[in-house]
Amino acid sequence: MRGGFPRANAVKHVKDKFDVNALVAICAIDRASLPPLMKYWNPGVSVYGLHELVGNALVMEGEDERSEDLREDEMVEFEPDRQVREGDE
């Protein structure tokens, strides 16, 4: 856990400044190793894989409407009215 502190500290900074609650990893190794690290250093920050997010976002022609994502969790509606605060970019 101590070796992962620099990454966890960077996530904490972004979490505090931008109210982030999710981390996306492109690498399978990071996807496997970051959840316990986030649970220890940054409770409340979820770790997702990039391919998982793309899979959830895909809408195929003729597909039935989905109510669950790839993890079999309830689908969350997108909030288009949420805007980035000025100066946070």
N, C-alpha and C positions, 0 to 999 in steps of 0.2 A: 504494500500500500504506500509505503514511503517513497518508493521509486516512481510511482505514478503521480506524486504530488504536483510537479510542474504542470502536467496536463490538467489535473483537477483544479489547480489554481487559475489557469486560463479560463476554464469553463465557469468557475465561480465569478470571475470578473465579468464575463458576458452575461451570466445569469443575473447578477446584481444590477448591471447597467441597462440591459435590454429586456429583462424579465423573461429570459429564455428558460424553457422547461424540457427541451429535447436536444439531443446530440445525434448527428447522423455520421456514421462511419462508412467509408467506401471499402475498407479492407475487412475481410472475414476475421483476421486476427484481432483487430481493434474491436470489432463487433462482439467478439467472445470475451475479451479482456476488460473492456471499459465498464460494463454494467456493475460489477462488484466495486470498482473504483469510484464510480459515481454514487453508488449507494452509501459508501463509506464517507467520502469527502463532500458530496453534494446531493443530499437526499432530495428526492423530488424531480431529479433530472433523468429522463428516460433516454435510453440509447437505442437507435434504430439503424438498420442497414439501408444503404441507398437503394439496393435492389428491392427491398421490402416496400419502400415508399413508392417507387415506380410501379411495382405490381399493384399496390393499392390504388394508385391514381389512374391506371389504365381502364378504359371503358371500351369493351369490344362490342362490335355490331351484333345485335341479337342477344346480348347478355341480359339475364334477369337482374333486376335491381338488387343490389347487395345491402345487407344490414350489418355485416361483419367484415372486418379486414382479414389479412392473412394470418394474424395471430388469434383469430376468432374472437376479437374484442369488438364491441359496438363501434360502428363507423361514426366519426366525428364530422359534423358539418363545418365547412370552410366559412370563416368570418371575413368577408370582403371589406367590411367597414373599419376593420382595425388598421390604423395607419402608424407609420413610424413617427416617433416624436421628433420634432425639429431639433437639430443639433446632435442627434444620436446616430447619424449615418456614418 
